């Protein structure tokens, strides 16, 4: 469905187009190859996300956007990073926190590792409703979460995993 504020559906291209607030253009970085019509498909593995920030042009663009906001601060106390753990964005978050840790070593980095609740289809032995997952997807989710937790906590002042599921979304 198109966002309520827009009657022109073709102008909607990004998740941020659905927001009711206007984001500064420097606060959104679009990963072109992982758009819905991109050439790489979905960002599903930790290594895919990590390799995005191996590209010097991508790192330079990210640093320029970061410096734009840091220069506006009178007294920078630290950073908050919200990062999906279950997919390739865990690799992106790991490299971003590493970059922040290297460049701003005296500033705090509070990282929130986020995982979704599994979609509801059946009932397990505990009475919780979960969908049976494809073993390959479960493996990717487990590996992404484990690698994400290990890397994000290494470069963060405080790492806090968050999930509405008791198992960080891992089955």
N, C-alpha and C positions, 0 to 999 in steps of 0.2 A: 504494500500500500504506500502511496505517496505521502510525504509529510503534510500535516494539516496546513502549514503556512505556505505551501507551494502547490499551485494548480498545474505546474508544468513538470510532469514526471521525468522527461528526458534530462532535465537539469540536475537530477539527483544522481550522483556518481559515487559518493563516499559516505561512510557511516556518519560523519560529522554534518552532512547535509540534513540529517533527520533531527538534529538538535534544535531547541527553541532559542538558543543563545548563539550569538555571533562569536566565533573564535578568531583570534588574530591570525593572519595568514602564516606568521612565523611559528605558530604553536602547533601546526599540523604538518607532518612530514609524510608524504605519500610514497609508499614503496611501489613503484610503477609495475614491476614484473609480477607482483602479487595482487593486482587489481582483479576484479571478477572476469575481465576480458584479457588479463595478462597472459604472458607466455609460459609461466612457471606453475600454474595451478595454485594449490593452497600451500600455505606455510605450515607444514605439519611436523617437522623434525627440528630438534635443537640445533643441529649442525647447519641447517638451512638458514636459520635466524642469525646464528653466529657468523656465518660466511658473508651475510649482507654487510656487516660492518668491517669486513676485510678490505672492501673497496675504498680506496683513498678519497674518491669523490664523495661518497656517502658520508664518510667520517668528517670530511671538511664541511659539508653542508650541515651536518648535525652540530658540529662545534660552532659554526657561525650562528645558528639559531640559538644555541645555548648561551653564547656570549652576548647576544642581543638582549636576553633577559637578565643575565648576571650583571651587566653594566647598568641596568636600571635600578639595581638594589642599592640601598644606602648601607645596609648591614646584612650581608648574606649569612644566614645561620646554617643552612644545609639544604638538602633535597629530599623530596618524597618521590619514590618510583613505584608506580602500580604496574604489575606485569603478570600476564597470563603464564601459568606454569605448565599447562597441559599441552601446549602446541609449540610451534617454532618461535613464538614471541619470547619464550623463556631464554632462547639463545640471544635474541636481540637485547633483552633486558640485562643479561649477563655481561654483554659487551658494553652496554651503556653504563652500568654501574662500575665496571672496570675503568672506563674512560673518566667518569666522575671521580672515582677514588684516586686515579693517577693525577688528574689535573687539580683537584680540590681536596688534597689529602687531610687538611685541617678542618674540613666541614663535615657535618653529620649527613649520613645517607640512610634514610628510613625506607626500607623496601617492603612492599606488600605483595606477596605471591598469591595470585588469585586462581581458583579453580571453579569450574561450573558444577552444578548438580547434574547428575546423569538424567537423561530423559526417562519419563515414566512409561512403562509398558506392562511389567509383570510384578509379582510380589515375591520377595525372597523369604528365607526361613525366619527372619526377624520381623517380618511384617512390613518391611520397607519396600517401596515400589521402585524398581529399576528396570532398565531395558537390558536385554542380553547384548553384550557388545561383541563386535568382531575382534578376534584375538589379536590381529595385527594392530588395530586401533588401540586396544588395551595396552599392548606392548609399547607403542609410541607414547601414549599418555604416561605410562609408568616411567619410561626412560627420560622423557622431557621433564617430568616433575622432579625426578631424582637429580638429574643434571642441573636443572634450574635452581633447586634448593642449594646444592653444593656450591655452584658458582655465585649465585646472588648473595648468599650468606658470607662468602669469602670477602666480598668487596663492599659490604654494607655495614654500617654501624649497628643497625638492628634489622633483622629480617623476621617478618611475621607472615606466615602462611594463613590465608583466609579462604574458607569455604563454607557453604551452607550444608555440605555433606560431611559426615563424620570421618570420612576416609580421604579427604582432599580430592574427591572425585575419582579415586582409583578403585577398581574392583578386582 
